[in-house]
Amino acid sequence: MPFITNNQNAMFYECGFSCDNGIFFKNDKQSFLITDSRYTLEAKENIKDKNIEVITSSDLITDLIKVAKGVKKIIFDPSQISLEFYNKISDTLDLIAKSNFHQKLRAIKNDNEIDLIKKSQEMNKKAFKKFANFLSKNDIEGKSELFLNFKVKEFLSKCGKYELSFEPITALNKNIAKPHALPSKDRLHKGDILLLDAGIKYKRYCSDMTRSALYDGEIRFSKIQKMPKKIQKIYDIVLKAQELTIKKARSGMSAKDIDFIARDYISKAGYGKYFTHSTGHGIGLDIHELPIISHRSEMIIEDGMIFSIEPGIYLDNEIGIRIEDLVLMKNGKAEIL
């Protein structure tokens, strides 16, 4: 069915090019990228599909109406189109609102996308190892979360070569109790717990991983950790919940059924109310895509979907633990990337 989008990742998915001032309109037989003269030359160089016409425009909405007028039932995502944009086109075009319609198109990854996400996660893991090596071999005693956040971005981006999937989360001890903690002036000392949640983009495809680790003068971002007794108990519960969810996840299950595996284990261990977010999220061109692995999602999981499994426990003003990997649903089971 015909659709319009001004979302850059949807635009890129459809034609191999995107910009911050463009509209993509897909019809049954021909598609159009409408943008201004700053971008048209580069767009034409990058768009190889002969069925996609690049239109140079000084008024994107006027030209959209010209090429789309008379087309019946054009889908748009109401979460991505501004009210002003909608008001200007709704009287002329036959519009149908469908939230997340394009992410639904992208929920099952093709072989090329799978390879790109695998490569992105592989590079992400290498950056974690290099950062751990830096922390272990340099005098970083007393360095702040702000410093750690700055340094990890150097390793992730290879000093600017790659974009980041999102702003990394580098949190210590009590700050980890905030699932999306901002870096603070808290300082690293031996015996501290460091959470690192980070990812990079490879050819625009995102990666994502979280590790919680003990700093004892050295640090290892492996899943095997030796921590103080109370924290070790919480860590082991989170790790078991993650491993169990990955082991039991199956294609054909609903997303909420997969979420229940982790949530039920943590709840039976006595920490259910401290697991405050969903178990995972899809990933691709966006860091958060479909499927959302939450207790509210009825979406059926299928082979080819890639999503995170990241249970966590967060004790206010004490500590937090989260462990995250990406999995690919393949041959009916979850395979860690």
Rosetta blueprint (number, residue, H / E / L):
1 M L
2 P L
3 F E
4 I E
5 T E
6 N L
7 N L
8 Q H
9 N H
10 A H
11 M H
12 F H
13 Y H
14 E H
15 C H
16 G L
17 F L
18 S L
19 C L
20 D L
21 N L
22 G E
23 I E
24 F E
25 F E
26 K E
27 N L
28 D L
29 K L
30 Q L
31 S E
32 F E
33 L E
34 I E
35 T E
36 D L
37 S L
38 R L
39 Y L
40 T H
41 L H
42 E H
43 A H
44 K H
45 E H
46 N H
47 I L
48 K L
49 D L
50 K L
51 N L
52 I E
53 E E
54 V E
55 I E
56 T E
57 S L
58 S L
59 D L
60 L H
61 I H
62 T H
63 D H
64 L H
65 I H
66 K H
67 V H
68 A H
69 K L
70 G L
71 V L
72 K L
73 K L
74 I E
75 I E
76 F E
77 D L
78 P L
79 S L
80 Q L
81 I L
82 S L
83 L H
84 E H
85 F H
86 Y H
87 N H
88 K H
89 I H
90 S L
91 D L
92 T L
93 L L
94 D L
95 L E
96 I E
97 A E
98 K L
99 S L
100 N L
101 F H
102 H H
103 Q H
104 K H
105 L H
106 R L
107 A L
108 I L
109 K L
110 N L
111 D H
112 N H
113 E H
114 I H
115 D H
116 L H
117 I H
118 K H
119 K H
120 S H
121 Q H
122 E H
123 M H
124 N H
125 K H
126 K H
127 A H
128 F H
129 K H
130 K H
131 F H
132 A H
133 N H
134 F H
135 L H
136 S H
137 K H
138 N L
139 D L
140 I L
141 E L
142 G L
143 K L
144 S E
145 E H
146 L H
147 F H
148 L H
149 N H
150 F H
151 K H
152 V H
153 K H
154 E H
155 F H
156 L H
157 S H
158 K L
159 C L
160 G L
161 K L
162 Y L
163 E L
164 L E
165 S L
166 F L
167 E L
168 P L
169 I E
170 T E
171 A E
172 L E
173 N H
174 K H
175 N H
176 I H
177 A H
178 K L
179 P L
180 H L
181 A L
182 L L
183 P L
184 S L
185 K L
186 D L
187 R E
188 L L
189 H L
190 K L
191 G L
192 D E
193 I E
194 L E
195 L E
196 L E
197 D E
198 A E
199 G L
200 I E
201 K E
202 Y E
203 K L
204 R L
205 Y E
206 C E
207 S L
208 D L
209 M E
210 T E
211 R E
212 S E
213 A E
214 L E
215 Y E
216 D L
217 G L
218 E L
219 I L
220 R L
221 F L
222 S L
223 K L
224 I L
225 Q L
226 K L
227 M L
228 P L
229 K H
230 K H
231 I H
232 Q H
233 K H
234 I H
235 Y H
236 D H
237 I H
238 V H
239 L H
240 K H
241 A H
242 Q H
243 E H
244 L H
245 T H
246 I H
247 K H
248 K H
249 A L
250 R E
251 S L
252 G L
253 M L
254 S E
255 A H
256 K H
257 D H
258 I H
259 D H
260 F H
261 I H
262 A H
263 R H
264 D H
265 Y H
266 I H
267 S H
268 K H
269 A L
270 G L
271 Y L
272 G H
273 K H
274 Y H
275 F L
276 T L
277 H L
278 S L
279 T L
280 G E
281 H E
282 G E
283 I L
284 G L
285 L L
286 D L
287 I L
288 H L
289 E E
290 L E
291 P E
292 I E
293 I E
294 S L
295 H L
296 R L
297 S L
298 E L
299 M L
300 I E
301 I L
302 E L
303 D L
304 G L
305 M L
306 I E
307 F E
308 S E
309 I E
310 E L
311 P L
312 G E
313 I E
314 Y E
315 L E
316 D L
317 N L
318 E L
319 I E
320 G E
321 I E
322 R E
323 I L
324 E E
325 D E
326 L E
327 V E
328 L E
329 M E
330 K E
331 N L
332 G L
333 K E
334 A E
335 E E
336 I E
337 L L
